[in-house]
Amino acid sequence: MLFDFDSGRIESMIAQGHAIMREAIELYKPIAIFAGFSGGNDSIVATHFACENYEAASIHANTQIGIEASRQHAKRARRGND
């Protein structure tokens, strides 16, 4: 299945993500940033964004509510095979 991405919407979402991160960093002045993911695509994308742009360390959180396929997806993402 092909997806029709709206590049303007994507750029807007990325800009919003940067604005949120900058505001949080300025307000809380963290000494480290951790990005947690549960295995779903949405949390993996958010974790990738934080790690690539804000030197966050990633952690996997097994919420025990997911399905085995989600856990396997997270394992592949951690290894960079996804």
Residue frames relative to the residue before (quaternion, step in Angstrom):
aa qw qx qy qz dx dy dz
M 1.0000 0.0000 0.0000 0.0000 0.00 0.00 0.00
L 0.2662 -0.7584 0.5753 0.1515 3.57 -0.84 0.96
F 0.2698 -0.7582 0.5753 0.1465 3.53 -1.09 0.77
D 0.2917 -0.7336 0.5897 0.1700 3.55 -1.03 0.81
F 0.1203 -0.8276 0.5472 0.0330 3.56 -0.13 1.31
D 0.3096 -0.7093 0.6062 0.1831 3.52 -1.09 0.82
S 0.3025 -0.8026 0.4821 0.1785 3.58 -0.10 1.29
G 0.6099 0.5483 -0.3585 0.4460 3.61 1.08 -0.58
R 0.6532 0.4992 -0.3069 0.4795 3.56 1.01 -0.80
I 0.6396 0.5216 -0.3245 0.4621 3.57 0.98 -0.83
E 0.6559 0.5031 -0.3111 0.4689 3.60 0.89 -0.91
S 0.6368 0.5265 -0.3210 0.4629 3.59 1.02 -0.77
M 0.6611 0.4980 -0.3045 0.4715 3.58 0.99 -0.83
I 0.6341 0.5151 -0.3284 0.4741 3.59 1.02 -0.74
A 0.6499 0.5065 -0.3140 0.4716 3.58 0.94 -0.87
Q 0.6416 0.5125 -0.3223 0.4711 3.59 1.00 -0.79
G 0.6284 0.5348 -0.3272 0.4606 3.59 1.01 -0.78
H 0.6530 0.5005 -0.3094 0.4769 3.57 0.96 -0.85
A 0.6481 0.5193 -0.3238 0.4533 3.60 0.94 -0.85
I 0.6544 0.5057 -0.3133 0.4668 3.59 0.94 -0.86
M 0.6681 0.4958 -0.3041 0.4640 3.59 0.91 -0.91
R 0.6544 0.5090 -0.3254 0.4547 3.61 0.88 -0.87
E 0.6550 0.5107 -0.3121 0.4614 3.59 0.93 -0.88
A 0.6721 0.4948 -0.2980 0.4633 3.59 0.90 -0.92
I 0.6574 0.5037 -0.3127 0.4652 3.59 0.95 -0.85
E 0.6590 0.5014 -0.3078 0.4686 3.58 0.95 -0.86
L 0.6944 0.4890 -0.2731 0.4518 3.58 0.92 -0.89
Y 0.8162 0.2988 -0.1236 0.4788 3.58 0.79 -1.03
K 0.2080 -0.8283 0.4973 0.1529 3.60 1.26 -0.32
P 0.0425 0.8449 -0.5316 0.0423 3.59 0.69 1.04
I 0.3911 -0.6865 0.5531 0.2642 3.56 -1.20 0.54
A 0.7736 0.0520 -0.0545 0.6292 3.59 1.29 -0.23
I 0.2039 -0.7566 0.6095 0.1201 3.54 -1.21 0.58
F 0.0947 -0.7778 0.6207 0.0280 3.53 -0.93 0.98
A 0.1405 -0.7696 0.6188 0.0706 3.54 -1.00 0.85
G 0.1746 -0.8128 0.5513 0.0699 3.56 -0.61 1.13
F 0.0412 -0.7902 0.6102 0.0389 3.53 -1.09 0.69
S 0.3730 -0.7504 0.5144 0.1821 3.52 -1.12 0.80
G 0.6687 -0.4956 0.2994 0.4665 3.58 1.22 -0.27
G 0.5937 0.5660 -0.3719 0.4346 3.57 1.19 -0.28
N 0.6630 -0.5263 0.3547 0.3971 3.55 -1.19 0.48
D 0.6491 0.5356 -0.3352 0.4237 3.59 0.93 -0.82
S 0.7092 0.4390 -0.2852 0.4723 3.59 0.86 -0.85
I 0.6064 0.5361 -0.3625 0.4621 3.59 1.11 -0.54
V 0.6435 0.5059 -0.3264 0.4727 3.61 0.97 -0.78
A 0.6631 0.4971 -0.3100 0.4660 3.61 0.90 -0.88
T 0.6464 0.5070 -0.3154 0.4750 3.59 1.00 -0.79
H 0.6304 0.5250 -0.3291 0.4676 3.59 0.96 -0.83
F 0.6350 0.5380 -0.3175 0.4545 3.58 0.95 -0.91
A 0.6982 0.4706 -0.2726 0.4654 3.58 0.84 -0.98
C 0.6733 0.4963 -0.2995 0.4590 3.59 0.95 -0.83
E 0.7012 0.4769 -0.2705 0.4558 3.58 0.90 -0.90
N 0.7909 0.3515 -0.1598 0.4748 3.58 0.96 -0.83
Y 0.8122 0.2404 -0.0948 0.5230 3.60 1.10 -0.59
E 0.4809 -0.7112 0.4074 0.3113 3.57 1.22 0.50
A 0.2510 0.7765 -0.5318 0.2263 3.56 1.05 0.76
A 0.3545 -0.6703 0.6023 0.2496 3.53 -1.27 0.46
S 0.3146 -0.7700 0.5236 0.1843 3.57 -0.87 0.87
I 0.0698 -0.7621 0.6427 0.0358 3.51 -1.20 0.71
H 0.3028 -0.7276 0.5830 0.1976 3.55 -1.10 0.69
A 0.1317 -0.7812 0.6083 0.0489 3.53 -0.88 1.00
N 0.2157 -0.7588 0.6029 0.1192 3.55 -0.56 1.16
T 0.2257 -0.8282 0.5047 0.0921 3.55 -0.22 1.30
Q 0.3929 -0.7465 0.4458 0.2994 3.60 1.31 -0.18
I 0.6384 0.5017 -0.3554 0.4631 3.60 1.19 0.23
G 0.5708 0.6099 -0.3712 0.4055 3.56 1.29 -0.16
I 0.4990 -0.6145 0.5097 0.3369 3.49 -1.34 -0.04
E 0.6891 -0.4929 0.3296 0.4166 3.57 -1.20 0.44
A 0.6157 0.5534 -0.3564 0.4331 3.61 0.97 -0.73
S 0.6362 0.5220 -0.3249 0.4660 3.60 1.05 -0.73
R 0.6492 0.5083 -0.3191 0.4672 3.59 0.97 -0.81
Q 0.6499 0.5042 -0.3117 0.4756 3.58 1.00 -0.80
H 0.6109 0.5443 -0.3340 0.4679 3.58 1.07 -0.77
A 0.6564 0.5032 -0.3070 0.4709 3.60 0.94 -0.86
K 0.6416 0.5208 -0.3277 0.4579 3.60 0.96 -0.80
R 0.6575 0.4959 -0.3111 0.4744 3.58 0.95 -0.84
A 0.6444 0.5224 -0.3226 0.4558 3.59 0.99 -0.82
R 0.6347 0.5296 -0.3353 0.4520 3.60 0.99 -0.79
R 0.7010 0.4446 -0.2604 0.4930 3.57 1.04 -0.77
G 0.4659 -0.6906 0.4371 0.3391 3.59 1.23 -0.24
N 0.5110 0.6624 -0.4042 0.3698 3.56 1.20 0.48
D 0.6275 0.5554 -0.3341 0.4315 3.58 1.18 0.27
